[in-house]
Amino acid sequence: MNTPTQATAVVLFAHGSRDPLWRKPMEAVVEEIRFLAPDMVVSCAFLELMTPNLCESVEALVQDGHRTIRIVPLFLGMGRHAREDLPALCAELRLRYPELQLDLQPALGEQPEMVRAMAMLALKQDKP
C-alpha cells in the first residue's frame, strides 16, 4: 500500500452529463485546488452519465492509502441528489470501508461564500 502525501483527499462530486464539455468547470476547480494546495489529492466523481463514479473514486483513494476523504457536492442546492442519493452512496461506502472517515460537506451552492460570489457576479457589469 502507498503512503498518501496528504492525510485528507478531496472528491468533488457532481451530477454528470452526456456532453463531454460539461465537466470542464469541475476540472477547472480541480486545477485551482491543485494550484492553491499542491500536496492535496483531489479528484472528481459523478452521479451518472460520466466516469468515474463516487465508488470508483473513493476506491482508488483507499487503495492509495487515504483514510479520510472529504466529499464536496458541486450542486447549487440540496436537491434530491444531494439530500438523498449522495448520503445513500456514502452509507454504502462506510459499510464497504468501515475504517474510512468520510467527511460529507453541504452543497457548495449553499455556502455563504458561494452565495456571495454568485450575487457579486450577477451584479457585475461588463465595461464597454
Helices and strands as residue ranges (DSSP letters): E 8-14, G 20-23, H 24-36, E 41-46, H 54-63, E 68-73, H 80-80, I 81-85, H 86-96, E 101-104, G 108-110, H 112-123
